[in-house]
Amino acid sequence: MSIIDALTTRNAHPRVQSPGPSASELDKILSAGLRAPDHGHLRPWRFVTVTNDARQRLGDLFAETLLLSNPETPQAQVDKARAAPLRAPLIIAGLLKYQDHPKIPRVEQVAAVSAALYGMSLAADALGYGCVWRTGTYAREPLVISALGGAPADEVIGFLYIGTRAGDAKPLPEVSSAEYVSQF
Ligand SMILES: Cc1cc2nc3c(=O)[nH]c(=O)nc-3n(C[C@H](O)[C@H](O)[C@H](O)COP(=O)(O)O)c2cc1C
């Protein structure tokens, strides 16, 4: 697949199943992301892979954050949060590891992590896997951030849910560049 084809046909695929990428495919996916543009080569990121039983531990944390913010959270909502990470055989959590820097503000560091996650999602897609980028309230929950190895100033920029595609691909939306591009 040419790079242009990969870029123009990338399509989030939320319904995925086992198997996930092999170890060598995962290495390719991670390497694709780690070549993201990054002002000052700060590497303001940390990527955490979640597979097998660790997905249940992540789900338990998701559920715990709901109950901490509202002990009356309906059971169905708690169960849904607990099961959320089981929707894919592989999750890559992309954390912003914010670094105070005189010339490189937070927004640029978020941009670098986002570019890395986008590169990983493109690589997963190009290898034939389904991938969807999710956040949800959990991405900003201190409990989740610290369990993934982050500090209070960090946050999860995205969870990539990756696996073998299940079901049909959704139609690609029509995008007209004229709508979003102008000439100065
Ligand atoms: C930062 C970010 C956070 C997102 N969070 C969610 C999410 O929590 N749940 C969700 O269904 N989609 C989320 N999305 C959107 C999907 O990843 C995807 O882009 C969307 O389903 C549209 O599909 P498409 O990218 O193929 O057009 C998020 C995207 C980004 C960039």
Ligand as a Chemical Component Dictionary entry (heavy atoms), coordinates in Angstrom:
data_LIG
# 
_chem_comp.id                   LIG 
_chem_comp.type                 NON-POLYMER 
_chem_comp.pdbx_formal_charge   0 
_chem_comp.three_letter_code    LIG 
# 
loop_
_chem_comp_atom.comp_id 
_chem_comp_atom.atom_id 
_chem_comp_atom.alt_atom_id 
_chem_comp_atom.type_symbol 
_chem_comp_atom.charge 
_chem_comp_atom.model_Cartn_x 
_chem_comp_atom.model_Cartn_y 
_chem_comp_atom.model_Cartn_z 
_chem_comp_atom.pdbx_ordinal 
LIG C1  C1  C 0 -8.195  12.592 20.810 1  
LIG C2  C2  C 0 -9.276  11.686 20.300 2  
LIG C3  C3  C 0 -10.124 11.073 21.194 3  
LIG C4  C4  C 0 -11.160 10.236 20.767 4  
LIG N1  N1  N 0 -11.958 9.628  21.685 5  
LIG C5  C5  C 0 -12.963 8.805  21.259 6  
LIG C6  C6  C 0 -13.755 8.099  22.201 7  
LIG O1  O1  O 0 -13.551 8.179  23.413 8  
LIG N2  N2  N 0 -14.764 7.327  21.725 9  
LIG C7  C7  C 0 -15.000 7.195  20.379 10 
LIG O2  O2  O 0 -15.933 6.477  19.991 11 
LIG N3  N3  N 0 -14.231 7.840  19.463 12 
LIG C8  C8  C 0 -13.221 8.638  19.871 13 
LIG N4  N4  N 0 -12.431 9.280  18.941 14 
LIG C9  C9  C 0 -12.797 9.212  17.511 15 
LIG C10 C10 C 0 -12.438 7.901  16.818 16 
LIG O3  O3  O 0 -11.111 7.517  17.072 17 
LIG C11 C11 C 0 -12.619 8.033  15.291 18 
LIG O4  O4  O 0 -11.827 9.077  14.791 19 
LIG C12 C12 C 0 -14.067 8.264  14.933 20 
LIG O5  O5  O 0 -14.806 7.105  15.252 21 
LIG C13 C13 C 0 -14.274 8.569  13.445 22 
LIG O6  O6  O 0 -13.724 7.569  12.629 23 
LIG P1  P1  P 0 -12.641 7.944  11.520 24 
LIG O7  O7  O 0 -11.408 8.423  12.258 25 
LIG O8  O8  O 0 -12.428 6.692  10.723 26 
LIG O9  O9  O 0 -13.261 9.033  10.666 27 
LIG C14 C14 C 0 -11.357 10.043 19.365 28 
LIG C15 C15 C 0 -10.455 10.629 18.452 29 
LIG C16 C16 C 0 -9.422  11.440 18.917 30 
LIG C17 C17 C 0 -8.468  12.059 17.926 31 
# 
loop_
_chem_comp_bond.comp_id 
_chem_comp_bond.atom_id_1 
_chem_comp_bond.atom_id_2 
_chem_comp_bond.value_order 
_chem_comp_bond.pdbx_ordinal 
LIG C1  C2  SING 1  
LIG C2  C3  SING 2  
LIG C2  C16 DOUB 3  
LIG C3  C4  DOUB 4  
LIG C4  N1  SING 5  
LIG C4  C14 SING 6  
LIG N1  C5  DOUB 7  
LIG C5  C6  SING 8  
LIG C5  C8  SING 9  
LIG C6  O1  DOUB 10 
LIG C6  N2  SING 11 
LIG N2  C7  SING 12 
LIG C7  O2  DOUB 13 
LIG C7  N3  SING 14 
LIG N3  C8  DOUB 15 
LIG C8  N4  SING 16 
LIG N4  C9  SING 17 
LIG N4  C14 SING 18 
LIG C9  C10 SING 19 
LIG C10 O3  SING 20 
LIG C10 C11 SING 21 
LIG C11 O4  SING 22 
LIG C11 C12 SING 23 
LIG C12 O5  SING 24 
LIG C12 C13 SING 25 
LIG C13 O6  SING 26 
LIG O6  P1  SING 27 
LIG P1  O7  DOUB 28 
LIG P1  O8  SING 29 
LIG P1  O9  SING 30 
LIG C14 C15 DOUB 31 
LIG C15 C16 SING 32 
LIG C16 C17 SING 33 
# 
